[in-house]
Amino acid sequence: MSLYQRILVPVDGGPPAFHALDHAIAIAREQGARLMLVSVLDEGVADYRGAEVGWVGSERLHEELAAQARAALERAGERVRSADPGLAAETEILEAPKGEIWKRILEFAGEWGADLLVVGTHGRQGLDRVLLGSVSEALVRHGRLPVLVVPAPDADS
Protein backbone atom coordinates (compact mmCIF):
# COMPACT_ATOMS: atom_id res chain seq x y z
CA MET A 1 0.00 0.00 0.00
CA SER A 2 1.24 3.48 -0.87
CA LEU A 3 1.85 6.00 1.86
CA TYR A 4 0.15 8.80 -0.10
CA GLN A 5 -3.06 8.38 -2.07
CA ARG A 6 -4.32 11.98 -2.35
CA ILE A 7 -1.93 14.90 -2.79
CA LEU A 8 -3.21 18.47 -2.60
CA VAL A 9 -1.18 21.22 -4.28
CA PRO A 10 -2.10 24.92 -3.95
CA VAL A 11 -1.25 26.76 -7.18
CA ASP A 12 -1.11 30.54 -7.54
CA GLY A 13 0.59 30.71 -10.93
CA GLY A 14 3.99 31.71 -9.56
CA PRO A 15 7.31 29.87 -9.96
CA PRO A 16 7.39 28.55 -6.35
CA ALA A 17 4.01 26.84 -6.83
CA PHE A 18 5.10 25.23 -10.10
CA HIS A 19 8.36 24.08 -8.54
CA ALA A 20 6.34 22.47 -5.73
CA LEU A 21 4.05 20.92 -8.34
CA ASP A 22 7.04 19.20 -9.94
CA HIS A 23 7.76 17.54 -6.59
CA ALA A 24 4.10 16.56 -6.18
CA ILE A 25 4.09 15.02 -9.68
CA ALA A 26 7.14 12.91 -8.84
CA ILE A 27 5.59 11.72 -5.59
CA ALA A 28 2.23 11.00 -7.22
CA ARG A 29 3.92 9.01 -9.98
CA GLU A 30 5.94 6.98 -7.48
CA GLN A 31 3.04 6.40 -5.08
CA GLY A 32 0.26 6.00 -7.64
CA ALA A 33 -1.53 8.90 -5.96
CA ARG A 34 -4.19 11.29 -7.19
CA LEU A 35 -3.44 15.01 -7.50
CA MET A 36 -5.77 17.87 -6.61
CA LEU A 37 -4.65 21.32 -7.72
CA VAL A 38 -6.34 24.26 -6.00
CA SER A 39 -6.19 28.00 -6.44
CA VAL A 40 -7.55 30.20 -3.68
CA LEU A 41 -9.19 33.57 -4.23
CA ASP A 42 -8.56 35.84 -1.27
CA GLU A 43 -11.79 37.84 -0.99
CA GLY A 44 -9.96 40.47 1.06
CA VAL A 45 -7.57 41.19 -1.81
CA ALA A 46 -10.48 41.69 -4.19
CA ASP A 47 -12.16 44.06 -1.74
CA TYR A 48 -8.94 46.00 -1.06
CA ARG A 49 -7.86 46.25 -4.70
CA GLY A 50 -11.41 47.14 -5.72
CA ALA A 51 -11.53 49.99 -3.22
CA GLU A 52 -8.05 51.13 -4.28
CA VAL A 53 -9.10 51.56 -7.90
CA GLY A 54 -12.58 52.85 -7.15
CA TRP A 55 -14.49 49.63 -7.81
CA VAL A 56 -15.72 49.05 -4.26
CA GLY A 57 -17.39 45.63 -4.20
CA SER A 58 -16.60 45.17 -7.87
CA GLU A 59 -17.64 41.90 -9.41
CA ARG A 60 -15.38 42.79 -12.32
CA LEU A 61 -12.24 42.50 -10.20
CA HIS A 62 -13.46 39.24 -8.67
CA GLU A 63 -14.06 37.88 -12.17
CA GLU A 64 -10.53 38.93 -13.21
CA LEU A 65 -9.01 37.17 -10.18
CA ALA A 66 -11.09 34.07 -10.94
CA ALA A 67 -9.87 34.14 -14.56
CA GLN A 68 -6.28 34.32 -13.33
CA ALA A 69 -6.93 31.36 -11.02
CA ARG A 70 -8.43 29.34 -13.88
CA ALA A 71 -5.42 30.17 -16.07
CA ALA A 72 -2.99 29.11 -13.32
CA LEU A 73 -4.84 25.83 -12.86
CA GLU A 74 -4.90 25.20 -16.60
CA ARG A 75 -1.13 25.77 -16.84
CA ALA A 76 -0.62 23.48 -13.84
CA GLY A 77 -2.79 20.79 -15.43
CA GLU A 78 -0.79 21.06 -18.65
CA ARG A 79 2.41 20.67 -16.64
CA VAL A 80 1.05 17.47 -15.06
CA ARG A 81 -0.05 16.07 -18.44
CA SER A 82 3.28 16.86 -20.09
CA ALA A 83 5.26 15.32 -17.20
CA ASP A 84 3.16 12.15 -17.18
CA PRO A 85 0.28 11.68 -19.62
CA GLY A 86 -1.10 8.87 -17.45
CA LEU A 87 -1.32 11.05 -14.35
CA ALA A 88 -4.60 12.87 -13.86
CA ALA A 89 -5.09 16.00 -11.82
CA GLU A 90 -8.36 17.42 -10.60
CA THR A 91 -8.68 21.18 -10.14
CA GLU A 92 -10.73 23.43 -7.89
CA ILE A 93 -11.02 27.16 -7.27
CA LEU A 94 -11.65 28.00 -3.63
CA GLU A 95 -12.66 31.28 -2.01
CA ALA A 96 -11.35 32.42 1.35
CA PRO A 97 -12.15 35.34 3.63
CA LYS A 98 -9.43 37.97 3.94
CA GLY A 99 -6.21 36.51 5.24
CA GLU A 100 -7.60 33.00 5.66
CA ILE A 101 -6.16 31.27 2.62
CA TRP A 102 -4.39 28.71 4.77
CA LYS A 103 -7.61 27.92 6.67
CA ARG A 104 -9.52 27.33 3.45
CA ILE A 105 -6.76 25.09 2.08
CA LEU A 106 -6.78 22.97 5.25
CA GLU A 107 -10.57 22.84 5.27
CA PHE A 108 -10.64 21.65 1.66
CA ALA A 109 -7.83 19.16 2.35
CA GLY A 110 -10.06 17.59 4.99
CA GLU A 111 -13.12 17.61 2.72
CA TRP A 112 -11.20 15.97 -0.12
CA GLY A 113 -9.37 13.53 2.14
CA ALA A 114 -5.84 14.68 1.29
CA ASP A 115 -3.04 12.79 2.99
CA LEU A 116 -0.20 15.06 1.79
CA LEU A 117 -0.02 18.76 1.09
CA VAL A 118 2.76 20.00 -1.21
CA VAL A 119 3.25 23.75 -1.16
CA GLY A 120 5.78 26.15 -2.60
CA THR A 121 7.23 29.04 -0.70
CA HIS A 122 8.96 32.24 -1.72
CA GLY A 123 11.41 31.88 1.14
CA ARG A 124 10.81 35.42 2.36
CA GLN A 125 12.48 36.34 5.61
CA GLY A 126 12.52 39.19 8.05
CA LEU A 127 10.15 42.11 7.55
CA ASP A 128 8.76 40.78 4.24
CA ARG A 129 7.63 37.60 6.00
CA VAL A 130 6.13 39.52 8.92
CA LEU A 131 4.25 41.95 6.68
CA LEU A 132 3.12 39.45 4.07
CA GLY A 133 2.60 36.47 6.33
CA SER A 134 3.37 32.95 5.26
CA VAL A 135 0.66 30.65 4.02
CA SER A 136 3.06 27.70 4.00
CA GLU A 137 4.10 28.37 7.59
CA ALA A 138 0.47 28.51 8.72
CA LEU A 139 -0.27 25.25 6.89
CA VAL A 140 2.56 23.54 8.75
CA ARG A 141 1.67 25.07 12.10
CA HIS A 142 -2.08 24.47 12.02
CA GLY A 143 -2.48 21.46 9.75
CA ARG A 144 -3.00 17.86 10.78
CA LEU A 145 -1.51 16.24 7.70
CA PRO A 146 2.04 16.02 6.39
CA VAL A 147 3.17 19.14 4.53
CA LEU A 148 6.07 19.18 2.09
CA VAL A 149 7.27 22.78 1.80
CA VAL A 150 9.31 23.28 -1.36
CA PRO A 151 11.40 26.46 -1.43
CA ALA A 152 11.58 28.46 -4.64
CA PRO A 153 14.62 27.45 -6.70
CA ASP A 154 16.21 30.85 -6.09
CA ALA A 155 15.08 31.26 -2.45
CA ASP A 156 17.80 32.28 0.00
CA SER A 157 18.64 29.60 2.51
Buried (B, 14 or more C-beta within 10 A) or exposed (E): EEEBBBBBBBBBBEEBBBBBBBBBBEBBBEBEBBBBBBBBBBBBBBBEBBEEEEBEEBEEBBEEBBEBBEEBBEBBBEBBEEBBEEBEBBBBBBBBEEBBBBBBBBEBBEEBEBBBBBBBBBBBEEEEBEEEBBBBBBBBEEBEBEBBBBBBEEBEE
